[in-house]
Amino acid sequence: MSDLNRGIMKFKGADKPVVVAVSAVIILSSIAILIMWALNSAYAI
């Protein structure tokens, strides 16, 4: 069992590169959306 198959992602195949890439894209895009929302709320861009 790899280290990626522990913690939150406790399902079979959690260490596949496709699953890791998709989850990374989702997390990074949500962070970018939150930053853009914060900038739009704070400043009139």
Residue frames relative to the residue before (quaternion, step in Angstrom):
aa qw qx qy qz dx dy dz
M 1.0000 0.0000 0.0000 0.0000 0.00 0.00 0.00
S 0.3382 -0.7465 0.5361 0.2022 3.55 -0.81 0.99
D 0.6598 -0.5182 0.3706 0.3986 3.53 -1.29 0.23
L 0.6264 0.5485 -0.3459 0.4325 3.59 1.14 -0.51
N 0.6481 0.5140 -0.3154 0.4650 3.58 1.23 -0.30
R 0.6157 0.5044 -0.3571 0.4888 3.57 1.20 0.49
G 0.7007 0.4658 -0.3254 0.4315 3.56 -1.25 0.07
I 0.8398 -0.1235 0.1079 0.5176 3.56 -0.93 -0.93
M 0.7472 0.3917 -0.2154 0.4918 3.58 0.88 -0.96
K 0.1352 0.8131 -0.5452 0.1526 3.56 0.40 1.26
F 0.5125 0.5961 -0.4848 0.3833 3.56 0.45 1.16
K 0.6169 -0.5682 0.3976 0.3722 3.51 -1.20 0.52
G 0.7887 0.2677 -0.2273 0.5046 3.55 -0.84 0.98
A 0.3811 0.7436 -0.4753 0.2757 3.59 1.21 0.30
D 0.6894 0.4748 -0.2856 0.4666 3.58 1.19 -0.38
K 0.3914 0.7004 -0.5007 0.3249 3.60 1.22 0.33
P 0.5484 -0.6385 0.4178 0.3421 3.61 -0.93 0.77
V 0.6161 0.5502 -0.3551 0.4377 3.60 1.05 -0.66
V 0.6669 0.4932 -0.3024 0.4697 3.59 0.91 -0.89
V 0.6510 0.5074 -0.3144 0.4689 3.58 0.97 -0.83
A 0.6649 0.5027 -0.3080 0.4587 3.60 0.95 -0.85
V 0.6562 0.5068 -0.3191 0.4592 3.60 0.92 -0.84
S 0.6736 0.4806 -0.3053 0.4713 3.58 0.90 -0.85
A 0.6311 0.5228 -0.3386 0.4623 3.61 1.04 -0.69
V 0.6481 0.5073 -0.3198 0.4694 3.59 0.98 -0.81
I 0.6478 0.5149 -0.3246 0.4581 3.59 0.94 -0.82
I 0.6787 0.4903 -0.2944 0.4607 3.58 0.89 -0.92
L 0.6924 0.4774 -0.2872 0.4584 3.59 0.85 -0.94
S 0.6609 0.4920 -0.3220 0.4664 3.59 0.98 -0.73
S 0.6383 0.5070 -0.3429 0.4668 3.60 1.01 -0.65
I 0.6218 0.5182 -0.3429 0.4768 3.61 1.06 -0.67
A 0.6532 0.5098 -0.3128 0.4644 3.59 0.96 -0.85
I 0.6390 0.5161 -0.3247 0.4689 3.60 0.99 -0.78
L 0.6564 0.5055 -0.3142 0.4636 3.59 0.96 -0.81
I 0.6431 0.5090 -0.3263 0.4699 3.60 1.01 -0.77
M 0.6633 0.4940 -0.3095 0.4693 3.59 0.93 -0.86
W 0.6361 0.5167 -0.3289 0.4692 3.60 1.00 -0.76
A 0.6571 0.5081 -0.3111 0.4618 3.59 0.97 -0.85
L 0.6624 0.4905 -0.3138 0.4714 3.59 0.96 -0.81
N 0.6534 0.4996 -0.3169 0.4723 3.60 0.98 -0.74
S 0.6609 0.4961 -0.3119 0.4688 3.58 1.06 -0.65
A 0.7139 0.4591 -0.2566 0.4624 3.57 0.99 -0.82
Y 0.8038 0.1565 -0.0490 0.5719 3.57 0.96 -0.87
A 0.4400 -0.6614 0.5336 0.2902 3.53 -1.20 0.52
I 0.0185 -0.8199 0.5709 -0.0395 3.56 0.05 1.32
